[in-house]
């Protein structure tokens, strides 16, 4: 049950992230004057994602599914 919930959340975050990215690029285009410059400015926040993953998501390698997601 956790696997399907995680898959749904992943798709929801992907859709929201895509919409937010397009919106931010549109706002930055008005300031930067070109799409290339706006997208380049957006790359500044790229290193934040690995930090979030490293500190807030648990490591599940080499663990049994029953140990990390027991059914209740």
C-alpha positions in Angstrom: 0.0 0.0 0.0 2.9 2.4 0.7 4.3 1.8 -2.8 1.1 2.9 -4.6 0.8 5.9 -2.3 4.4 6.9 -2.9 3.8 6.6 -6.7 0.8 8.8 -6.5 2.7 11.4 -4.4 5.6 11.3 -6.9 3.3 12.1 -9.8 1.6 14.9 -7.9 4.9 16.5 -7.0 6.1 16.1 -10.6 3.0 17.9 -11.9 3.2 20.6 -9.3 6.9 21.1 -9.9 6.4 21.3 -13.7 3.7 23.9 -13.3 5.7 25.9 -10.8 8.8 25.7 -13.0 6.9 27.1 -16.0 5.5 29.9 -13.8 8.9 30.9 -12.4 10.4 30.8 -15.8 7.7 33.2 -17.0 8.3 35.6 -14.1 12.0 35.5 -14.6 11.6 36.0 -18.4 10.1 39.4 -17.7 13.1 40.3 -15.6 15.9 38.6 -17.6 14.6 39.5 -21.0 15.3 36.1 -22.6 14.3 32.5 -22.0 17.9 31.3 -21.9 18.9 33.7 -19.2 15.8 33.0 -17.1 16.4 29.2 -17.3 20.1 29.7 -16.4 19.0 31.7 -13.3 16.7 28.8 -12.4 19.7 26.5 -12.3 20.9 28.3 -9.2 18.5 26.3 -7.0 19.4 22.9 -8.6 21.9 21.9 -5.8 19.1 22.1 -3.2 17.4 18.8 -4.4 20.3 16.5 -3.4 20.6 18.1 0.0 16.8 17.6 0.6 17.1 13.9 -0.5 20.2 13.3 1.7 18.8 14.7 4.9 15.0 14.0 4.7 14.6 10.7 2.9 15.5 7.4 4.6 17.9 5.0 3.0 16.2 1.7 2.2 18.9 -0.2 0.4 19.5 -3.8 1.4 16.3 -3.8 3.6 13.3 -6.1 3.3 10.0 -4.5 2.3 8.4 -5.9 5.5 11.0 -4.1 7.6 10.6 -0.6 6.1 6.8 -0.6 5.4 5.0 -3.1 7.6 1.2 -3.5 7.0 -0.9 -2.4 9.9 
